[in-house]
Amino acid sequence: MLTENVAVHWHGIRQYGTPWHDGTDGVTQCAIMPGETLDYKFVVDRAGTYLYHAHYGMQISAGLYGFIIVKLPDGVSEPFAYDHDHTILLKDWYHGSTYEEAVGLSSIPFKWVGEPQSLLINGRGRFNCSAADTASGVCNATNSDCSPYSLTVVPGKTYRLRIASLTSLSALSFEIEGHNMTVVEADGSFVEPFVTKNLYINSGETYSVIVKADQDTKRNYWITTNVVGRKPSTPTGLGIFNYYPNYHYKYPTTVPTTGPFWNDTASKLAQSRAIKAHHDYVTAPPPTSDRVIVLLNTQNLVNGIYRWSLNNISLSLPLTPFLVSLKHNFTDTFDQNPPPDTYDVENYDIYSVAENKNAASSNPIYRIDFNTTVDIILQNANTMTNATSETHPWHLHGHDFWILGYGDGKFNITKDPKSYNLANPILRNTVPLYPYGWTALRFRADNPGVWLFHCHIESHFYMGMGVVFEAGIDKVGTLPKSIMGCGKTKHMINS
Amino acid sequence: MLTENVAVHWHGIRQYGTPWHDGTDGVTQCAIMPGETLDYKFVVDRAGTYLYHAHYGMQISAGLYGFIIVKLPDGVSEPFAYDHDHTILLKDWYHGSTYEEAVGLSSIPFKWVGEPQSLLINGRGRFNCSAADTASGVCNATNSDCSPYSLTVVPGKTYRLRIASLTSLSALSFEIEGHNMTVVEADGSFVEPFVTKNLYINSGETYSVIVKADQDTKRNYWITTNVVGRKPSTPTGLGIFNYYPNYHYKYPTTVPTTGPFWNDTASKLAQSRAIKAHHDYVTAPPPTSDRVIVLLNTQNLVNGIYRWSLNNISLSLPLTPFLVSLKHNFTDTFDQNPPPDTYDVENYDIYSVAENKNAASSNPIYRIDFNTTVDIILQNANTMTNATSETHPWHLHGHDFWILGYGDGKFNITKDPKSYNLANPILRNTVPLYPYGWTALRFRADNPGVWLFHCHIESHFYMGMGVVFEAGIDKVGTLPKSIMGCGKTKHMINS
């Protein structure tokens, strides 16, 4: 890329000992300029299904993303069996320039990115497909806008499908017509298996599901993905579940599913709650936490621009990466006032249109005592639109967290912790916050560094929906020069 | 710009004592990253008509450009009189993304930018204008795609029009229907006045012309600009020369001129030759030069990509700006082999399709002894297309040069210097090289620093059409840290 900067995040890799290679522009590094080289080096310390993607501007939308599959050591096996292993990466696709999207999100008048034009399965989807493209019942592979992904399966075999979403906006439902899926892995952790017809999946999440090719081998089946969580205006994403030896581009004659009702939050919540640690692989969380941080998620107007805020603070990334500032004791490069650990719980009405006239763009950080246990309560609320609350997939860098519980309405710090699942909570790096609800999670601040925690919807993060945690900065080694070059690091130049 | 780097060049400002603020990415500075600040500080030491524009990627095409008008000191006046002073900036406009253009120019298969979709006069032009937009004879100002620039003049008054071109590709002809223009200034130097019906103008050139509002005051006249030098496929750029008090958006009923024949090189050459220093403002060039550098302009395939080369070297900007490398004695940041001062004059056929299989992308520099006089002979040749040679406007940073002469065919170093105009050559910063011809210029290397000399067609420069001169680097003061941050300057970080 001769004129574009970049930074690449290794999503789900915890970067123990290498916090400078987490790949987050403004947090752990300066962006890599055109022609420059940055060698990311890190340890992959456990098997699982992870991702990589750009962490600069809107470059996920622009297409910089993929899977990282970390294999099990020889002689070790998963608690499930399969014959073949395939990856399926889901994406929403905007046909416009991500540069224009970014400009719109930071302009007055504000210009929202809107709903995506297509849904992609492994990079393939459909757009402006004419009747001629489908009338024959065979995909017109000569029109690349209308040629779907086709997964060929052998009758009777069992498939592990690693399914991930890196959508820029859309929450999705994924299904394979006529086939149930058994969920067995989430974000690298083994899941107590459960069967589902459709998998709800948010941006930043990975799953493994087991699917058996045990249906009518004379035909193909639809693979479909649909927008949920927002009122959809994007056509169903289509793929073909192809039974060998049928022609792999032969369309099923059935009608592709349009998925569950987009606003069926109860169904999504039920699936989220069903995701628990596999009984042979439970890692129990610490029974109590040392600190509770409640983050109220609101949408606000800040200086005339729509922004997302946490406890009235909308994150604006500093010019000097936090990691560099903290390691070098710069105090003039970011907001030194600690951000609030909670909001006005008693008086805030989460069902009213957000006003929060005190919301401001800034960049303070939560400084966490090293090796302590922290609970995060994500509290959802109404946006600036009447009767609207959105779904936000929150992703934590550098750590997994235990998901202790989900609830409707306002979190009650006296009562709700009593319902926490401390027995077999799943350890993940991404978790949804549902409309008007709360999500509680716990993590151990055992990874020295500076770590972003943010909504994985790219435009929401661009609009400030994130916070930053620091722990054990004194234990971080010498930073590589390759992450520098911007902001106050220029003061460190020996001229 | 939240995700775009930038550098801004002050075109025509010589930057005596501030070579680090010439604004050329890769030559005098690292690009300015989003959110960063670089305060350009420089002395404007003489009056005249200059420009500013981006000098990064394809950002002129993206629209970052404008005039710099340096006024005369009080009590000093030009050798011409006028009542009013107006600026007219000409531009070719591509409707696509400049990011996509840049990708196309560096891809295999190579994708040329093609001809522009519109010509703009002071940012206004026309595109997809329907009959309804013009049928009434009045500009439909509600359609911003079809509302031209209108210059209102008062009958009987005299106008100085400062006309500049910052086209990305097109050489232009400019005229005002029914009005002659007297050319009086070029690139900040006073011109011995001459009258013309049309002004040929290349990217990077500025002119002042005097126009008298002495025609039929009952009507408006067309201002037109047309592509010359390449076979045009772009509609005539239209503006209105509006006689007050006629309605300023009333179209003339005459047919706008389509300009001179696009390939009438003789006419363009004649006008170039007519541009001489004003008799009261002649600065004589040194009578001889200390060094002659002959630069053969060829188009070549380098590693499968179309590039432009000078003496078989296609400029690829280094990651570390030349100025920083030279000041800090870095020898591993650019090609240390001096580039050739000439080509194989005897055997090279400038009328054959360029092959030059030895052409390579690289970044050597011409090191010039300080305060010596250098002659540059720009030698044109055939491109990689049969019977094709293009026009290239060459622009020198940090200096003006005397234009000693133009010629057809291959420059003859024995005979041709005898025809040099040493009596009253114009001092300029930009000069055209015509198809199959040569252009000779002379400059004094009296400005300590590192200076780019390049074709001002943005895509040609992007494709390597430039060389770099160094002189007096030992006289350059301490470089500001604000120009650093990229390439090997990271090694200078004190971590």
Interface residues (C-beta under 8 A of the other chain):
Chain A: L2 T3 E4 N5 C30 A31 M33 P34 G35 E36 Y56 G57 M58 S97 Y99 A102 V103 S106 L319 T478 L479 K481 S482 M484 G485 C486 G487 T489 K490 H491 M492 I493 N494 S495
Chain B: L2 T3 E4 N5 C30 A31 M33 P34 G35 E36 Y56 G57 M58 S97 Y99 A102 V103 S106 L319 T478 L479 K481 S482 M484 G485 C486 G487 T489 K490 H491 M492 I493 N494 S495
